[in-house]
Amino acid sequence: MDNLLSQDLDLYLPGNDEMSESITQNWTEQALECYYINCDCKKCSLRNGHYSFICQMPKVIDALIKTVGEPDEQLKTA
């Protein structure tokens, strides 16, 4: 999954390069789900939540991979 998400740059908001360091230090349950479904929003558990934001998880996943590496297979939850 080497920079898998960087291939779909439309998911990134232009000019919004800042994100909290806390979300790029550990694999959360939501980050793991997103990673293992290959950032396919149609498969996301949050899909039906009708949230009024643009998902930033692809950026978080890329940062996590760079910061802490890919998750252990044993953490797979999706």
N, C-alpha and C positions, 0 to 999 in steps of 0.2 A: 504494500500500500504506500509505496514511496511517493510522497507528495500527491497522493490520490486526489485530494480535494483541491489542490492548486490548479488542477486542469479545468475546473468549472468556476472560473473567476466571476461569473455572474452572481454567485452566492455571496460575494464579498461586497460590502458597502464601500463605495469610494470615499476616501478621506476619513474613514473610521478605523484607524489603525490601533487605537488604544483599547486595551481590555484589561480587566483586573488580573493581577498576577496570581491571585488566589485560585482562579479557575484554570490556571495552566500549570499547576503544581502536582495535581493528583487526578487519576482517572475516577470520575464520578459515575454513578449508575447511568445517568443520561448520556454522558460522553461515551461510555462503553456501548450503549445501545446504538448511538449514532455511528460509531466506528464500525460495529459489526453489521449494520444494515447498509454500509457503504454510503452513508448520508442520503439515503433515499427517503425523502420526506413523506412519501406515500406510505411507508412502512413505520413511520415514527409514532410512538405512543402519545406524543403531544399533539399530533395532527388534529384531533377532534376537539382540542381545547379552545379553538377560536381565539388565539392570542393575537394581540394587535402589535406585533413586532416582527421584524425580519430576523430569522434565525441566524445566529452568529456561531453556531456549533461547528461549521466547517473550519472557521478560523481557530477555534479552540482546539479542535482535533489536530490540526497542523502544528499548533504551538505545543501541545502535549507530546506529540511524536518527537519534536525537536528537543523538548525539555527533559522528558522522562523516558522517552522511547515508546515503542508499541506496547500495548497491554499484554499481560500474561494470558495465555489461552484459558487458563483456569478461571479467569475473571469473566469469561464470556457469559453474558446474561440475555442477549437478544436471540 
